[in-house]
Amino acid sequence: MLGYGVGARTVDGEGPACNLFSMTGDFQDPFIHNEEELINSYSGTIRAVKLGLPVKFQNIIKVVCDFA
């Protein structure tokens, strides 16, 4: 499964929210192999980012459509 996040700032600062980032920390390898790894990736990501608005879903929708 793919582990992507949306709507967060992945770097320090008050810039715009990132509308697509890998929860594995590696955009070239966003694959998560099982539920335990998904939970660990989510837990690590939620501590490393600052949630931001507005959330734009067009990038994640495009990635999913391209992958399918």
Backbone torsions as a table, in degrees:
resi	resn	phi	psi	omega
1	MET	NA	156.7	179.4
2	LEU	-91.9	140.0	179.0
3	GLY	-115.6	87.0	178.7
4	TYR	-114.5	151.7	174.0
5	GLY	-122.8	160.9	179.0
6	VAL	-138.4	154.3	170.8
7	GLY	72.2	47.0	178.2
8	ALA	-148.9	157.1	173.7
9	ARG	-93.4	122.1	-176.5
10	THR	-95.6	-4.3	177.3
11	VAL	-129.3	161.2	178.0
12	ASP	-63.2	147.7	177.3
13	GLY	125.5	-178.5	-177.5
14	GLU	-116.0	28.0	179.1
15	GLY	-70.3	-176.2	-179.4
16	PRO	-67.9	156.9	178.8
17	ALA	-68.6	145.9	174.7
18	CYS	-82.7	127.1	-175.5
19	ASN	-92.0	1.5	176.1
20	LEU	-163.9	120.5	175.7
21	PHE	-147.9	154.0	-178.7
22	SER	-84.4	131.9	178.2
23	MET	-76.6	-11.4	176.4
24	THR	-83.6	-11.9	-176.7
25	GLY	88.6	-4.8	-179.3
26	ASP	-126.4	104.9	-176.1
27	PHE	-63.4	-28.0	179.1
28	GLN	-76.1	-19.3	-179.0
29	ASP	-135.8	76.2	-176.9
30	PRO	-87.1	8.6	-173.8
31	PHE	-76.7	135.1	177.0
32	ILE	-118.9	132.0	-167.9
33	HIS	-91.9	-22.0	-179.2
34	ASN	-156.6	174.3	-176.3
35	GLU	-64.9	-36.3	179.2
36	GLU	-63.8	-42.9	177.6
37	GLU	-65.2	-36.3	177.0
38	LEU	-62.1	-47.1	179.7
39	ILE	-62.8	-43.0	178.3
40	ASN	-64.0	-42.5	178.7
41	SER	-64.1	-43.2	179.3
42	TYR	-62.8	-45.4	-179.3
43	SER	-61.5	-43.0	178.1
44	GLY	-67.0	-40.0	-178.7
45	THR	-67.4	-43.9	-175.7
46	ILE	-63.6	-27.0	176.7
47	ARG	-83.3	-20.7	-174.2
48	ALA	-96.7	-9.8	-177.5
49	VAL	-120.0	163.7	174.3
50	LYS	-115.4	120.1	-177.8
51	LEU	-60.2	141.7	-176.3
52	GLY	-141.9	153.0	178.5
53	LEU	-122.7	156.0	-0.9
54	PRO	-79.7	152.7	175.8
55	VAL	-93.6	124.5	178.0
56	LYS	-114.3	120.3	-173.6
57	PHE	-90.1	-2.4	-174.2
58	GLN	-61.2	-36.8	-178.8
59	ASN	-67.7	-44.1	-179.5
60	ILE	-69.3	-35.4	177.1
61	ILE	-64.3	-40.9	178.7
62	LYS	-63.9	-43.2	179.4
63	VAL	-61.3	-45.3	-179.0
64	VAL	-64.5	-42.5	178.6
65	CYS	-64.9	-40.9	178.2
66	ASP	-65.8	-35.6	-179.0
67	PHE	-72.2	-33.8	-177.2
68	ALA	-72.8	NA	NA
